[in-house]
Structures are given as structure tokens and as C-alpha cells.
Amino acid sequence: MVDATALEYIWRGRALLGEGPLWCPERGAAGQLLFVDILGSRLYAHDPTSGETHGWTLDEACCWLAPRADGDGFVAGLRSRLVHLRLGGMGPEIVDSLLTPDEPTGNRFNDGGCDAAGRLWFGSMDAAAERPSGALYRLDARGLARVDDGYRVANGPAISPDGATLYHSDTPRGVIYAFDIDGNGELSGKREHIRFHATRGFPDGMICDREGGLWVAHWDGGRISRFLPDGRLDETLTLPASRVTSCTFGGADLDHLYITTAAVDRDDEVDAGGLFRCRPGVRGLAPGRLA
């Protein structure tokens, strides 16, 4: 069980829209936690050993980072395109532009991550969060494929430990969907897995642990919840910020849960936009790398 008293406030910044936490074990002395501020067009690296957090301003907002299997930096999802990004001592460097998917005017990319098979899954959204113009994409050795449509704000995705289930949410609708994944990365069996009620906020970023539990950030709900594989609520951790955006496992044993939040439209919340950490009592999975 999560010990709420052990929640650590490890970066007292005010990210407008903190998102995309990614554990990078090869960075620093013992690994670093990267995360972004989408609305602030910032990229951050938190070093747990020193407790320091460094930040860089970007020319174009970054929504997520996915490590490359060849070790040469990351594939980064910017607002409208995918790029090859390196992060060295002088800060981020865009090496090359990779893809510019055909998205409706007014859309941007939002959330993404790799599975253990080296496939990248990422979503798009209407920047105003009004039109169902967003989609879910898959990028693998075969190229880019648009695999689902109709999202106002696509969030997640998360992959079960056995690689057989993909979870993905449409935040304003308050629904987390589940899909079956076959050996070729094809999706089927889309179904409503969890529906949030207004008192719980809305499902945002999420991650699976090694036992199959699904940890979900509650936008406007001020909490992180763990759901069992059958969709039942297992436990909840309350945070001192209402707009909880995403979470990921990190640390040498992947036994820490890092949590991002947002300060946008929350001037009355002194802790909004900060980075938090706790020990959830379970271990996570190593982040996938794009093959």
C-alpha cells in the first residue's frame, strides 16, 4: 500500500503543464527523471542523487520523449512533428525532423511511450479540447499507422506487463479504453475499461506496474489511483495539487513512482506544477525503447 505520509515534494517548480515523466537509468550517476512542461515549452532533468533539477527552454513545445534503442538520444513528440533529439551537457539538440503526421488544423500531439517490443504509441488532441479530432498512432519498423480515432484529448498510453493489453484514455470523456494487442502490434477488441465520475476528476497519464496494476493520474481530481487488471479500484494517493497529469516508475529498482502536475489556472494552489515522488510498494517496468 502507498504510504501517503511518504510523499516527497522533490521539485518546487511551477510547470504550467508538467507531463511526460521518463526514467533514464543511463543518465547521471544513478539515473535521472526527465519530464516536460508542454505549455511552458520546457524540458527538465531531475537528478535524485543531487536533488537538482535542470531546465531548458525549447523553440517548440515538447509533449513526450521516447528513448531510442540505439542509445542515440530520443524520439521526441513536439506539437506537430516527431524529431530526433539529443540531450547533452549543453542542453537539448534537435538532430533531425523525422515525421509530420497529417493532423487537422488546431491539433497537437499529447502523450506517448514505447512498449517492450520497440513500438511507439502516441496520441493527438484538439488543442482546445473540444473537437473529437485526435487519434492514436503506432510507429514501428513498418512505418506510421493511425490505429484509432475520435479523441478529444488522447492520453496514456500504458501497456500491460505481458504486452497483451494497451490502455488509452480520452480525458474529457472520462473513459479509459482497453485494447488487445497481437504479436504484430495490431489492436482489436476496443472496450470501455474504466469510467471516471466527475467527483474523481478525469483520467490523464498512466503507467502499469509489474503486477499488472494500472496507475492513473486524475486531472482535476488531486490524486493517483491504482486499478487492478479487471478495472477495480485498488488504492488512491492524494496530492496537494488538483491537476495531476502523469506518473512513471524510476530509481535503481524501479520502486519509486514519480508524479507530474500542472499549475495552469491554479494560481491558488502553492504546490501545483511541482514534481512528486513516493514508494508505491510495487515495482515498475523498464521503459521501452524505439527499435
N, C-alpha and C positions, 0 to 999 in steps of 0.2 A: 504494500500500500504506500502511496505517496505521503510523505510527512510534510504537511503544509508549513510547519514551522521552519523547515529546512530550505525554503525557497530563498534563493540568493538573487540580489539585485546587482548584477555584475557590470553593467554599463549604464550610467545615468545620463544617457543622451536623450534626445527627443526626436527620434526618427518620425517623420510625418507618416510614412507607411513602411515600417520595418517588415521585411519579408525575406524569403529565400534562404533560410539558415542552412549551411552546408559545412559538415565537419571534414577537415582536410588533415589527415594524420601526418602527411609528409611535410607540412609547413611548420616552421619554428622548431623549438627544442622537443616538444611533445605534442604537436598538433595545434591547429588554430581553427576557430569558428569564423567562417565568412558569412556575411549577410548584407542585404541591400536596403536602401531607402528609395523606393520607386519614385515617389512624388518629389523627394529631395534630390534625385539624381546623384546618389552617393553609394559608394561601396566601402564596406568596413571589414576589418580583420581583428578579431579579439584573440589575444594570447592568454590562455588560462594560467600559464606559468608566471608571467609577469603581472598579469591583471590589466595590461594596457590594451587599448583599442585604438587602432589607427584608421583613418578615413580618407577617402579621395573623392573629389568631385568628378563626375563624368559628363561628357558632352551630350550624351543621350542616356536617358534613364535605363537602368538595367533591372530586369524583373527576376532573373534567376541565373545561376551558374551550374554547369554540369561538368565534372572532370572528364578529361579525355583519357582513353585507355593507353595512349602512347606517352602519357606523362607530360605532354607539351601544353600545359595550361588548361583552358576550359573552353567549352562552347557556352556562350552567354546569350540569353534571350533579351535583346533590347526591346524597345517599344514596338518596333516594326520589322525587325530583322534578327537573324542569328549570325553571330560573329565568333571568330577565334580570338580569345582574349588570353593574354599572359599577365600574371601579377608578380612583379619583381620588387626589388628594393625601392625603385623609383615610382612605384605605383602601377596602375593598370595600363596595358598597351593593347590596342586592337590591331591584331596582325593581319586579319583579312575578313572580308564580309563573305558569309557562306550562303545564306538563303534569305530571300524576302518573300515569304508566302503571300498569296493573294488574299488580302483581308479587306472587308468593307471599310469605307471611309469612316473614321471615328472609332475604330477598334484599336486595341493594343494587346500585346501578349501579357500574361499574368503570372503563371506558375508552371513549374516543370521539374522533372527529375528523371534519372535513368533507372532501369531495372537491372537485375543481376546478369541478364543476357546481353547487356550492352545497348539496349534500345532506349531512346529518349522519348518521353511522353511530355507534352506541354499543351497548355490551353490558351485561348484568347478570350477577349471580352469587349463589350461596348464600354468605352471609357466613361460614359455617363451612367453605366449600369442599368440602362433602361430597355434596350432592344435585345432580343434573343439572337444576336448576330455572331456570338462567339462559337468556338469549335474546340475539339480535342484532336491533337495531331500525334502521329508517331513518326519518328525518324530512325531508320536503321540502314543496313547495308543496301537495301533495295531502293532507298530514297525516302522522300517525304510523302506521307499519306494523311489525308483528312479523314478521321475514323468516326467522328460523331459531331453532331451539330445541335444548334438551338439553345446555347448557353447565354445567359446574361452576364454572369461572371464565373468563368471556369476556374475551379480551384482544386488543389491536390497536385498531382495525383499521388496515390500511395499503392504499393504492391505488397501482397501477402508474402510471408516468408517462403512459401512453396512456389511462388511465381505464377500461381494459377488464377489469382483474382486481382483485378485493378479496381481501386476505389477512386471516385472522382465526383466533385460536388458542383452544384450551381448555387452559389451563395445566396442570392436574393430569394430564390425559391425555397431555401431551407432544406434542400434534399441532397443526400449523399447517395450516389448510384454505385452499384457493383456490376462488374463485367467479368465474364470468363475469358481467360487468355489461353490460346492453344500454343503449341510448340513453335509456331511460326510468327507469333505475336498478333494473330488475328483476334479481334474481340467479338463476343457474342453474348447472348443472354442478358442484355441490359435490364436492370431491375432496380426499384427503389429499395435501398438498403436501410437507411436511417432518415427519418424526417424530424427536423428540429421544430419546436414550438417557439413562439415569439418570446416567451419568458426565458428561453435558453440562448437567445441570440441566433446567429447564423453560422453555418459550417464554413470554415476558412481552410487554411493549410492543414495537412495531416501527415502522419507517418506511422508505419507498422513496427511493432517490436518483434522479437524472436519467437514469442509465444503466439503470435497472430493477433494480438490486441491492436486496435486502431486508435491512435491518439489524435484528437481533433481540437483545433483552436476555435474558440467561439468569438466571432466578431460581434461586438455589442453584447457579449454575454459574460465577459470578465473571467473566463475560466478555460482550462484544458480538461477534456474528458477522455477517458479510455473506454472503448466499446469492445465487447467480446466479438469473436468472428460471426456469431449469429445476430449481431446488432444490438444486443442488450447492453445497457449502461453498466459499467463495472465500477468506476470511481471517478471523482472530479477533484481538481485542484483549482482553488480560487486565486486570482491575481489582483493586484492593486491597480489594474488598468482595464478598462472595459473593452477596448478594441484589441483583442488578442488575435494575431494574424497567422502564425505558423510555429512549427516545432520540429526538432530533429535530435537524434541521439549523437553524442560525442564523448570524448575522453578516451584514454587508452583502452579501456574495457567496454566502451560504448554504453556506459551505465549512467551517464548524465543526460538529462533532457534539457536542451536549450530552447528558449521560447522568445519569439519576437512580438512586438506590439506596435501600435500606431498612435500618434499624437494628433492626427488631423481631426479638427473640430472637437478637440478635447482639452481646451486650454485650462479647464478647471481641475484636471487630473495631473497631479505633480509627477506621477510615475509613468505616465503614458509615453510611449515611444522608446522605452528602455528595453534592455536585454536581460532576461532572467534565466536562472538555472536551478534544477533540482535533481535529486536522485529518486527516480520513479520506482525502484525495486525490481525492475526488469531491464534487460539489455536490448539494444537495438541491433540493426543490421548495418553492415558497412555500406556506404553509398555506392551505387552502381557507377560505372564509367562508360562513356560513349565509345563503342568499338569502331 
